[in-house]
Amino acid sequence: MREIPESRPRPRSRSSRRSTTRTRYADRRLAELLDALEERGALENAVVAVTADHGEAFGEHGDCFRGSNLYDELLRVPLVLVGPGLEPGAVRGNPVSLVGLRAVLLELGGAATDPGVDSESLLHPCQGQSCATCASTRWRRHDLASVLRWPFKLIRDRRDGFSRVFDLSRDPGEQHDLATEQAERGTAGPRTGARGVDPETVEALRALGYME
């Protein structure tokens, strides 16, 4: 069964060195910014957000390119918020999307927030449908979309319907595809219905909205 997608990996050591160099550069520039704010007496009342637009792949799924898949090594990024009104050291474990970050910064700064943009899930645990986060990318012949509704994650190629399902609570490295395991046993997967699928896979598909 084919992979979605796999590309020729570059040497891991070279990729790791480049990533480390970029990280150190960003760290130095962030320190300069914070020092400048502190010197001007503005840091105490500032809201600081530290995040990234994408992760980095180092061969976890045979890939060392960004944007080529929707596994968590590319989707999960740091998000640190510091400022007035925020609890120091608080950690939120629920999945969130950076789509709402602008609204949160406006809210914390006392400005009007964007209508229709949910900022609550970035600051407070989400409930129900609001816990779902989505992503998409196009790479070569693939048009991929993913949906995460903890702990289940679906990655689907919208061009041919090929899908993968992962239970991130048991498989954070996304190495055990529930849909593929069912197909290898000769039972039905997400493309053919629920007959013969074990309860764990059925639960995953329901959580992702693939089954009633």
N, C-alpha and C positions, 0 to 999 in steps of 0.2 A: 504494500500500500504506500502511495507516494506521501511525501512530506509537504507541508505548506508553510512557508516556502523554505528551501534550504539553499544556501549559497556557499561558495568555496571560502572557507575561513582563512583569514590572514594569520600570520604568526602571532600567537597570543602575547608573547613578551613585548613585541613592538607596540601592539595596541594598548597594552597595559601601561607602557611607559608614556605614550602620548596622552592617555587619559589622566595619568598622575600629573604630568606637566600642566595640562589645562586646569586641573583641579587646584593645584598650588597657585597658579596665576590668579584664578578667580578668588581664592582665599586671601591673597595679598591685596587685591583691589577692594574686596569687601572690608578688610581691616582698615584700609585707607579711608574709605567712606565713613565707617563708624567713628574713627578717630577725628575726622573733620567735623562730624555732627557734634561730638562730645566737646571739642574745642570751642564751638560756637554756642554751647549750652542748649542745643536743640535735641540731643539724643534722648533726654528724659521724657520728652513729650512726643517722640517720634514712634510711628508704627513701622517696624521693619519686617519684611517678608523675604525669606531666602528659599528659593526653589530652583527647579530646572525644567527645561522644555522637553527633555527626553532622558532616558537612561542610556546605558552602554551594554552591548553584548560582547562577551569574551569567550564565545564558543560553547555556551551552555546548551544551545540547540544547533550546533554546527555552523554558527553565524557570528560574524564580527562586524556587522554593519548596522547602523541605526536606521530605523524606518522600514526594515525589511520584514518584520514580523510583529506580532502583538503579544509576545510573551512578556512576563512581568519584568524581566531584566531591562526591557525598554520602556515599559509603561510606568513602573513604580519609580517615583522621584521623591527627594526630600521636600518637605514643606515645614518651615519653621516660622512662626509668627511671634513677635515680641513687641510689647507696647502697653500703654495704659489700658486698663480694663481687661487685660488678658492674664489668666492665672499662671504665674511662673512655674515652669516644670511640668505643666499638665500635658498629658499625652492622649490623643484621640486615636483609637484603633480602628474606627469605621472607615471604609473606603470613601474617598471624596474625589471630586474632579476640580481641576484648576480653572474650569470654566467660571466658577463662582468666586474666584479670588478677587477680581476687581470690585465686585459688589461688597465683599467683606472689608476691603481696604476703605471704600467709601463710607461704609457703615461705621467703622472704627474711627474714621476721621470726622464724623459728624455731618457728612454730606448725604445728599439724597442717593438712594441705591437704585440700581437698574430695575425697572419693572419686569417681572417675569423671570428674573434670575434668582435662583435659590442660594442664599448665603448661609442659611441656618446649618446645613449639613457640614459646613467647614468648621463651625464653632461648637456644634452640639451633635451627639449621636443621632443618626437618622433613623427613620422608622419606615417600614413597608417599602413602597415603590421607590421612594427617594433614595434608598440605599443602592440602587442600581447605577453603575457607571459604565460608560460606553467609550469605544475608541474605534478608529478606522485608519487604514493606510492602503496605498496602492504601490505595489512593487513588482516590476517586470510583468509577468502574466497574471499576477494575483491581485484581487480586490478584496481585502480582508476587513472584517468587522468583528468586534468583540463586545460581549456584555458580561459584566461581573455583578452578581448579586450574591454576596458572601453566604457560604464559602465556595459557591459554584461559579465557574467561568466558562463561557462558550467562545470559541474562536471559529469563525465561519468564512469560507471563501464564497463571496457573493456571485462569482462567475459560474461556479459549478456546484455549489451547495455542499462541498466537502466540509465537515465539521469536526471539531474536537471539543471535549468537555473535560474539565479538571476540577477536582475537589481540593482547593487550596489549603484547607485546614489539615488535610492528610498528605498533600503532595504540593508543597509550596514551590518546588522546583519545576512543576509542570512536566513531569516525566512519564506519568501514567495516564494516558488518554482513555477515559471511560468508554467513549464511543468506539474507538479502535479495538479495545479489549473485547467488547461485545461482538464486533464483526469477526474477530479472529476465532471466537468460540462458535461462530456460525449462527448467532442469534441476531435479531433485528437491532439496528442502531437508530440514530435520530433521523435518518433519511427515509426509513422504511416503516416506522411505527414502533409501538411499545411492546408488541408481542415477543415474549422471550427475554426481555430486558430485565436485569435484576433490579430490586427496589432502590438501590443506591443511584443507579443511572436514571431511573424514573424520577426520583426526587430531584436530581440535578436538572433535568429537562423541565420539570414543572417550575422550579425556582427561577429558571431563566425565561419562562414564558413560552416554552416550546410545546408544552402539553397542558391540557386542562386538568 
